[in-house]
Amino acid sequence: MSAAALAASVLLLPLSAQEPASAQDAAPAATRGALVETLGGELECGTGGLEVDAEGFVYCSDFGFALGGRGGGGTNVFKIHPETGVAEVFATGFRGASGNAIGPEGFFYQSNIGGNFISRVSPDGTSEVFLAGDLSSPVGIAIDSEGVLFVANCGSASITAVTPDGVAEVFASDPLLACPNGIALDDEHNLYVANFNNGDLVRVSWNGEVEKFATIPGNNNGHLVYHDGVFYVAARGAHSIYRVSARGKVELFAGTGRRGHDDGPRLEASFTFPNDLAVSPDGKYLYVNEPATTDEPHTVLAPTLVRRIQLDP
């Protein structure tokens, strides 16, 4: 979540944000059969980052209660059992826990949008400041196989690269990055960024060149995740999840486009301002977090629900 404004079928039908009902009615029964489920109960936190470790445990970060100002006030990261949904505090001491990611050595990295720093958390939950300064309202984090962090700076329309020993430099800066929120790496080391201030996905090549890649309905993106050659994007403004091919083809993956928290077949289920996404290590589930309330104002981010969507086998 940013502070700037603060499967199981291969048959997917394109859907415009203006025609959710008709597209759903036209979807084949096999497509509608993949389920959306709510995992556990409400979490007393705002919708920040979401991540899954190698054992399948889900981590949900507390951005804070609401959007506004230059950062959230959330201090905790919760660890959730993937089957029971039972949650416990994994680590604490953050300042607006926004995007997160787990590195190749098992450390958990957490953006602090309210403090402009990155925390590094060991597997036992011990947290330390990894990088302070050189950031502007940091949100999403992507980590490559060498342990280099790429951090989306909502406040400065830029991406910062951080080496494993904490040396930071600007990797890309461009007006196309309109409050860069979510960030992911593909198999060729290109970065893909989801904008919070509009519906664009932006591609940043391995050498820092920036170009528009696709546009998601709703004009307000949460985060995105890359899995098995495609991207899944949380369309906050469209209350839906979209899938985007490597060539930029945008298709509805889950959600009716109407606010709600209805479980069931994925094209009949409902979401409310979904924020971040993560894939289980076995590739079976796509996890999503979202505010539990459907009431106005939409700036209220807490409490949080974690949902999971079946993916293609």
C-alpha positions as CSV (number, residue, x, y, z in Angstrom):
1,M,0.0,0.0,0.0
2,S,1.3,3.4,-0.8
3,A,1.0,6.6,1.1
4,A,1.0,9.0,-1.9
5,A,-2.8,8.9,-2.2
6,L,-2.5,6.6,0.4
7,A,-6.6,-20.7,-11.1
8,A,-8.2,-23.6,-11.9
9,S,-8.8,-23.3,-15.6
10,V,-6.7,-22.2,-18.5
11,L,-9.8,-20.7,-20.1
12,L,-10.1,-17.1,-19.1
13,L,-12.3,-14.5,-20.6
14,P,-11.4,-10.9,-20.9
15,L,-13.5,-8.5,-18.8
16,S,-13.9,-4.8,-18.9
17,A,-14.4,-3.1,-15.6
18,Q,-17.8,-1.8,-16.9
19,E,-19.3,-5.2,-17.7
20,P,-18.6,-7.6,-14.8
21,A,-21.9,-9.4,-14.8
22,S,-22.1,-10.2,-18.5
23,A,-18.6,-11.5,-18.7
24,Q,-19.2,-13.7,-15.6
25,D,-22.3,-15.1,-17.1
26,A,-20.4,-16.0,-20.3
27,A,-17.6,-17.8,-18.4
28,P,-17.5,-21.6,-18.8
29,A,-18.4,-23.6,-15.7
30,A,-14.9,-25.0,-15.4
31,T,-13.5,-21.5,-15.2
32,R,-15.9,-20.5,-12.5
33,G,-15.2,-23.6,-10.5
34,A,-11.8,-22.6,-9.0
35,L,-12.5,-21.4,-5.5
36,V,-11.7,-18.4,-3.5
37,E,-11.5,-19.0,0.3
38,T,-11.0,-16.8,3.3
39,L,-8.1,-17.9,5.4
40,G,-8.7,-17.5,9.2
41,G,-10.4,-14.5,10.7
42,E,-9.8,-10.8,10.8
43,L,-6.3,-9.5,11.5
44,E,-5.9,-6.4,13.6
45,C,-3.7,-4.6,11.0
46,G,-3.9,-2.5,7.9
47,T,-3.3,-4.0,4.5
48,G,0.4,-3.8,3.9
49,G,2.7,-6.4,2.3
50,L,2.0,-10.1,1.8
51,E,4.6,-12.8,1.4
52,V,4.9,-16.6,1.7
53,D,7.9,-18.5,2.9
54,A,9.4,-21.9,1.6
55,E,7.3,-23.8,4.2
56,G,4.0,-22.1,3.1
57,F,3.5,-19.8,6.0
58,V,1.9,-16.5,5.1
59,Y,3.3,-13.1,6.3
60,C,1.0,-10.1,6.4
61,S,2.4,-6.7,7.3
62,D,0.6,-3.9,9.1
63,F,0.6,-0.7,7.1
64,G,-1.5,1.1,9.7
65,F,-5.2,1.8,10.1
66,A,-5.8,4.2,7.2
67,L,-4.3,5.9,4.2
68,G,-3.1,9.5,4.6
69,G,-0.1,11.6,5.4
70,R,3.3,10.3,4.3
71,G,3.0,6.9,5.9
72,G,1.1,4.4,7.9
73,G,1.6,3.7,11.6
74,G,1.6,-0.1,11.6
75,T,4.3,-1.8,13.7
76,N,3.8,-5.6,13.3
77,V,4.2,-8.4,10.8
78,F,2.0,-11.4,11.3
79,K,2.8,-15.0,10.5
80,I,-0.2,-17.1,9.5
81,H,-0.5,-20.9,9.3
82,P,-1.5,-21.8,5.8
83,E,-4.1,-24.5,6.8
84,T,-5.5,-23.3,10.2
85,G,-5.3,-19.6,9.5
86,V,-4.0,-19.0,13.0
87,A,-1.9,-15.9,13.2
88,E,0.8,-14.7,15.6
89,V,3.2,-11.7,15.6
90,F,6.3,-12.6,13.8
91,A,8.2,-9.4,14.2
92,T,7.5,-5.9,15.5
93,G,9.0,-2.4,15.7
94,F,8.2,-1.1,12.2
95,R,6.9,2.2,11.0
96,G,4.2,1.7,8.4
97,A,5.0,-1.9,7.3
98,S,4.3,-1.8,3.6
99,G,5.9,-4.1,1.0
100,N,8.0,-7.1,1.9
101,A,10.0,-9.9,0.4
102,I,12.1,-12.9,1.5
103,G,15.6,-13.1,0.1
104,P,17.6,-16.2,-1.1
105,E,19.3,-16.6,2.3
106,G,16.0,-16.6,4.2
107,F,16.0,-13.1,5.6
108,F,12.7,-11.2,5.5
109,Y,12.9,-7.6,4.2
110,Q,10.3,-5.1,5.2
111,S,9.7,-1.6,3.8
112,N,8.9,1.1,6.3
113,I,6.9,3.8,4.5
114,G,6.6,5.9,7.6
115,G,10.3,6.0,8.3
116,N,12.0,5.7,4.9
117,F,14.0,2.7,5.8
118,I,14.2,-1.1,5.1
119,S,14.3,-3.6,7.9
120,R,15.9,-7.0,7.7
121,V,14.4,-9.8,9.9
122,S,16.0,-13.1,10.7
123,P,14.0,-16.3,10.7
124,D,13.5,-16.1,14.5
125,G,11.9,-12.6,14.2
126,T,14.8,-10.5,15.2
127,S,14.7,-7.2,13.3
128,E,17.4,-4.7,12.4
129,V,17.7,-1.6,10.2
130,F,19.2,-2.8,6.9
131,L,19.1,0.6,5.0
132,A,18.2,4.0,6.3
133,G,18.0,7.0,4.0
134,D,18.3,6.9,0.1
135,L,14.5,6.1,0.0
136,S,11.3,8.1,-0.4
137,S,8.1,6.4,0.9
138,P,9.3,2.9,0.0
139,V,6.7,0.3,-0.7
140,G,7.2,-2.8,-2.8
141,I,10.4,-4.9,-2.7
142,A,11.7,-7.4,-5.2
143,I,14.9,-9.5,-4.7
144,D,16.9,-11.3,-7.3
145,S,18.9,-14.5,-7.0
146,E,22.0,-12.6,-6.0
147,G,20.3,-10.9,-3.1
148,V,20.0,-7.5,-4.7
149,L,16.9,-5.6,-3.5
150,F,14.8,-3.4,-5.8
151,V,12.7,-1.0,-3.9
152,A,9.7,1.0,-5.3
153,N,9.8,4.6,-4.0
154,C,6.3,6.0,-4.2
155,G,7.5,9.4,-3.1
156,S,10.1,10.0,-5.7
157,A,8.9,8.0,-8.8
158,S,12.0,5.9,-8.7
159,I,13.4,2.4,-8.1
160,T,16.4,2.0,-5.8
161,A,18.8,-1.0,-6.1
162,V,20.4,-2.1,-2.9
163,T,23.3,-4.6,-2.8
164,P,23.4,-7.4,-0.1
165,D,25.8,-5.3,1.9
166,G,23.5,-2.3,1.9
167,V,24.9,0.0,-0.8
168,A,22.1,1.8,-2.5
169,E,21.8,3.7,-5.8
170,V,19.0,4.9,-8.1
171,F,18.3,2.2,-10.6
172,A,15.5,3.9,-12.5
173,S,13.6,7.2,-12.3
174,D,10.8,8.2,-14.7
175,P,7.5,10.1,-14.8
176,L,5.8,6.8,-15.9
177,L,6.4,5.6,-12.4
178,A,3.3,7.2,-10.8
179,C,3.7,6.3,-7.2
180,P,5.3,2.9,-7.9
181,N,3.7,0.5,-5.5
182,G,4.2,-3.2,-6.3
183,I,7.3,-4.6,-8.0
184,A,8.3,-8.0,-9.4
185,L,11.1,-9.6,-11.4
186,D,10.5,-11.8,-14.4
187,D,12.7,-14.7,-15.6
188,E,14.9,-12.4,-17.6
189,H,15.6,-10.0,-14.8
190,N,13.3,-7.3,-16.1
191,L,11.3,-5.4,-13.4
192,Y,7.6,-4.8,-13.6
193,V,6.0,-2.1,-11.5
194,A,2.3,-1.5,-10.6
195,N,1.4,2.1,-10.1
196,F,-0.8,3.3,-7.3
197,N,-1.8,6.6,-8.9
198,N,-3.1,5.0,-12.1
199,G,-3.8,1.6,-13.7
200,D,-0.5,1.3,-15.5
201,L,2.0,-1.5,-15.3
202,V,5.5,-0.3,-16.2
203,R,8.4,-2.4,-17.3
204,V,12.0,-1.5,-16.3
205,S,14.6,-3.4,-18.3
206,W,17.7,-4.9,-16.7
207,N,19.6,-1.8,-17.8
208,G,17.1,0.7,-16.4
209,E,15.0,1.6,-19.4
210,V,11.4,2.4,-18.6
211,E,8.3,1.8,-20.7
212,K,4.6,1.3,-20.3
213,F,3.7,-2.4,-20.4
214,A,-0.1,-2.7,-19.7
215,T,-3.1,-1.0,-18.1
216,I,-5.3,-2.6,-15.5
217,P,-8.9,-1.5,-15.0
218,G,-9.7,0.6,-11.9
219,N,-7.1,3.3,-12.2
220,N,-5.5,2.3,-8.9
221,N,-3.2,-0.7,-8.5
222,G,-2.0,-2.5,-5.5
223,H,0.9,-5.0,-5.9
224,L,1.7,-7.7,-8.4
225,V,3.4,-11.1,-8.4
226,Y,5.1,-13.1,-11.2
227,H,4.4,-16.8,-11.3
228,D,4.9,-19.4,-14.0
229,G,5.3,-16.9,-16.8
230,V,2.5,-14.6,-16.0
231,F,1.7,-11.7,-13.7
232,Y,-1.2,-11.5,-11.2
233,V,-2.2,-7.9,-10.3
234,A,-4.3,-6.6,-7.5
235,A,-6.6,-4.1,-9.1
236,R,-7.7,-2.1,-6.0
237,G,-9.9,0.3,-7.9
238,A,-11.7,-2.5,-9.8
239,H,-12.0,-4.8,-6.7
240,S,-10.6,-7.6,-8.7
241,I,-7.5,-9.7,-9.6
242,Y,-6.2,-9.6,-13.1
243,R,-3.8,-11.9,-15.0
244,V,-1.3,-10.4,-17.5
245,S,0.6,-12.4,-20.0
246,A,4.3,-11.9,-20.8
247,R,3.1,-10.0,-23.9
248,G,0.9,-7.6,-21.9
249,K,-2.5,-9.2,-22.5
250,V,-4.8,-8.3,-19.6
251,E,-7.5,-10.8,-18.5
252,L,-9.8,-10.9,-15.4
253,F,-8.7,-13.7,-13.1
254,A,-11.0,-13.3,-10.0
255,G,-13.7,-11.0,-8.8
256,T,-17.1,-9.6,-9.9
257,G,-15.9,-6.0,-9.7
258,R,-18.3,-5.3,-6.9
259,R,-17.2,-4.8,-3.3
260,G,-17.5,-7.6,-0.9
261,H,-15.9,-10.7,0.7
262,D,-17.9,-13.5,-0.9
263,D,-16.0,-16.8,-1.2
264,G,-16.8,-19.3,-3.9
265,P,-15.9,-19.7,-7.6
266,R,-13.3,-17.1,-8.5
267,L,-15.4,-15.3,-11.1
268,E,-18.3,-15.1,-8.7
269,A,-16.3,-14.2,-5.6
270,S,-16.0,-10.6,-4.5
271,F,-13.1,-8.5,-3.2
272,T,-12.7,-5.0,-1.6
273,F,-9.6,-3.0,-2.5
274,P,-7.2,-6.0,-2.7
275,N,-3.7,-4.9,-2.0
276,D,-0.9,-7.5,-2.2
277,L,-0.4,-11.0,-3.6
278,A,1.8,-14.0,-2.9
279,V,2.0,-17.5,-4.3
280,S,2.3,-20.7,-2.2
281,P,5.6,-22.6,-2.7
282,D,3.7,-25.5,-4.3
283,G,2.0,-23.2,-6.8
284,K,-1.4,-24.2,-5.6
285,Y,-2.7,-21.0,-4.2
286,L,-2.6,-17.3,-4.8
287,Y,-2.9,-15.3,-1.5
288,V,-4.5,-11.9,-1.4
289,N,-5.0,-9.4,1.5
290,E,-7.7,-6.7,1.7
291,P,-9.5,-4.6,4.2
292,A,-12.3,-6.4,6.0
293,T,-14.7,-3.4,5.8
294,T,-16.6,-2.5,2.7
295,D,-17.9,0.7,4.1
296,E,-16.9,4.2,3.1
297,P,-14.5,5.8,3.4
298,H,-12.3,3.4,1.4
299,T,-9.3,4.9,3.2
300,V,-9.9,2.6,6.1
301,L,-7.5,-0.4,5.8
302,A,-8.1,-2.3,9.0
303,P,-8.9,-5.0,10.0
304,T,-7.4,-7.2,7.3
305,L,-8.6,-10.4,5.7
306,V,-6.4,-12.9,3.9
307,R,-8.0,-14.8,1.0
308,R,-6.6,-17.5,-1.2
309,I,-7.4,-18.4,-4.8
310,Q,-6.8,-21.8,-6.5
311,L,-4.3,-21.6,-9.3
312,D,-3.9,-23.8,-12.4
313,P,-2.5,-27.3,-11.5
